[in-house]
């Protein structure tokens, strides 16, 4: 029984951890990745 529960937790957890990621380049040319859409910047949704 415990093995089944552990297996289900391992299978389900990655699906719950998905989030939107954004990529943007600042004025100095540094690439940034964030989970929040950048305010005032053109952030591109990343995979």
Secondary structure, DSSP 8 states (H G I E B T S, - for coil): -HHHHHHHHHHHHHHHT---EEEEE-TTS-EEEESS--TTS--EEE-
